Every structure is written in structure tokens, then in C-alpha cells.
Amino acid sequence: MFKKDITPGAKSKVKSSAQRAIRGKIVEEYPLLGPYIDEIIPKKEQLDLVKLPDRVSLYTLGSNPLFFQHMDDALIPHLAVVHKYPNCFPRLRIDRGAIRFVLSGATLMAPGLTSAGGRLPNPDADEEDVERYGKEDLEPGTVVVVEAEGKENACLVGVLKMGTKEMKMVKKGAAMEGGHCLGDGLWMLNLG
């Protein structure tokens, strides 16, 4: 979604009423972030809105990016937020072979998630995998964090194009719409 170099546009302050609405929307979309919402967006701090190309809005606190949104789509967490609160989002894992493609901006394909190194929600998996990736299948349109096999931090966040149940059955096709990955323009964006 984000080319290698993007230039931030106009920066404006978010009204306090809009800021409260954003906080509520974040807690509604990501209930596990509820206990941390005052750390992420303190009530007394000023939230800023930075306009990005392709009608993307980036919400920041000072020079810290928090969430971005394409038009009226879902609020998607920036990877900096994901790395700080990794257990608050639905997660999937790609195999080693998919890492270089994902980090170069390619569409995440189902085989990277359904192969031996990939992980999807599975009620029959071992206890550690069930705790980490869940057992309930995820629906298309769900915002998910994608981890990489053998790596500590998440490498991608985006919206599922195909449900996890369908991925397990079909094992091919595009799994996720373009999201935000390590090294992309949003990651490298200088807000200072």
C-alpha cells in the first residue's frame, strides 16, 4: 500500500471530541487494547492528523505514528504500536519463504500462511500455537498482524481479503489486501 518514499501532507490537530471518538473506535475494534488506551492516546495529549497520499490519514502523537486509515476503512495500527502491544491483535504467521516477498511489498498469498512454517487459527494445534494464533477462524475484512517464522517482531499489518477457513481449504490466492510492512514508506516516514 505504501511506496518506498512517501511525503507527508498537511498536519492538523484533532478536535477533542473527535479524539474521544477515535479512542472509542480503537477500543471497539481492538478490545484487548482497552487497558492500554490511556498509554497509547492519553486524554490530555494532543492527537494530530497527517494527510498521506492516496487519501490515507495517519494519526500521530507528536512524532509517534499510531494508527492509519484509508478513507473510511478500519483504523489499522502502525507497526510501532503492534510491536509495543503484540498480544492485542489477531495474529497469523508466514513461512520463511514468504518473508522477502512480503517485505518487498508483494501481496500476501495464502500459500505463505498454509505451508508448514505458516500458522493460522487452529483448534487442534498445540497449546502454545492456540494461545498465540487462536482457534477461531477469522473472517474477510479482519485486521490482522502477520509475524514471520523465526522472527521476533511482526512484519506486516493489514486487512484479510480471504477468511482463514477458506485459506485452509483453497490454499491459494491473495490472502491480504496491501497493508503496512517493515521498511515501507509509512515505516520510514520522518515525522520529526
N, C-alpha and C positions, 0 to 999 in steps of 0.2 A: 504494500500500500504506500509506503514512504520511500521515495527515491533516495539515493545516497546523500544528496545535498538538498536540503530544503531551507528556505528563508522564512523566518517568522514574520508575520504581518503585524497589523496593529495590535497593541496590548491595551486592554481596558480593565477597569476594576469591576468586579461582580457585585451587584447590589446585595445588601444583607438578606433581603427576602429571597432572592434567587439563590444565594449561598445556602440558606436553610433548606430550600427545595432540593438543591444538589446533594446536600448531606443526607436528606431523607431518601432520595432516589438511590444513592450509593448503598445505604443500609438495606433498602428494599431488594436491590438486585444482588447484593453480596452480604447476606445476613451474618456470615462469620466475621465480617469487618466491623460489625456493630460495636463491640467492646473497644475497638481501636479508633473509632471515627474522630474522637477528640484529639488524638495524636496526629491523625492524617490531616484533618481540617479543623484546627482549633477555632472555637466560636469567636474569639477576639482577634484572630488573624484576618488579613485581607486576601481573599482569593482573587486571582487575576485570570482573565480570559485572553489567550493569544490565538489570533487567527492564523491558520496554516493553509497552504494550497489545497485545492480540491474540496473546499467547504468543510474543512476539519477544524474543530475547536479544541484547543488544549487548555485545560485548567491547571494553573500553577499556583504555588505558594512561594512567593519570592522567585528564586531561580530554580525551584524544585518542581519538575513536572509531576502531576498526579494522575489525571485521567484525561482521555481524549474522546471525542465524539464526532462521527461523520453525520452531518445534518441533524436529524432527529433520531438516529440509531441509538443503540445502547451505549452507555458510558463504559469505556474499556480502560482498565488500569494500565498505566505506564509500567514498563518492566522494573523501574526503580521501586515502585510500590509493591509489585509482585515479589521482588527479591527480599523486601523487608517483612512482608506478611505472606509467606509462601503457602501456608496451610489454609488460607481463607478463600481459595478459589478451586473450582473443579479442575483436575489435572489429568493430562494424558502424557504418554512418553513415546518418543520416536526412537527408532533404532539408529545405530552408528552411521549406517549408510545414508540416511536422510539428512544428517546434520548439515553437511556442506551445501546441499541444495536449499534447505530452509534458510540458512544464513545468507545465501546469495539472493534471497528474495523470491524464490520459486514458490508456487502454490504447494501447500502441504497435501500430499496424496495419501490415500488410505493404506497402501502397502507399507509405508513407513511406520504406521501405527499397528498394523495387524501381523507383522512379521515377528520372529522370535524375540527380538530385542525391544519391540514396542509394547506398550501397555494401554489397555482400555479398561473401563469399569467391568469387573467380572466377579460375580458372587462366589464362584468356585476357586478363585485364586487363593494363594497363601495369605495368612493373616496380615503380613506387612503390606502386600500389594492392595488388599481390600481397604486397609486403613489409609493408604496413600492415594489410590485411584478410585476408590469407591466400588460399590457393587450395582448401583442403579444406572441403567443406560441413560445417556444424555441425548436430548432432542436437538434437531437442527435449530440454529439461532442462539444456542447457548454460548456464552463467552467462556472460553477455556484457556488455561495456561498449559503450554507444551514444554515438557522437560526433555532432555536428551540423555540417551543411555550413557552411563559412565560420567556424567557431568553433574556438578552440584547445583547450579542455578538454572532457572527456566530460560529458554532461548527464544520463545515466541508466545505471543498472546493474540487471540483473535476470536472470530465467531465461527462456530461449526456450520458447514454447508450441508453436511450429511450427519444423521444421527449415528451414535456408536453401534446400535443394534444392526443398522443397515451396513455399516463398515465391516462388521464381523461376518455378515452373510455374503456381501458382494466382493469384498477385499480389493476393490479397485475404484478409481475415480477420485475427484477432488474432495478432500475431507474438510478443508477450511478455506474461507474467503481470506484474501490478503489481510494480514494483521501487522503487528509491530514486532520486529525481531532485533536481536542484538546486532549492533553495527549499522542499522538502517539510519535514515535521515532523522527520525524522531529521537533515536538513541544518541546521535551525535550532535543534536541541536544545542546550540550555545545560547542560553537564556540570560547569561550574566551581563 
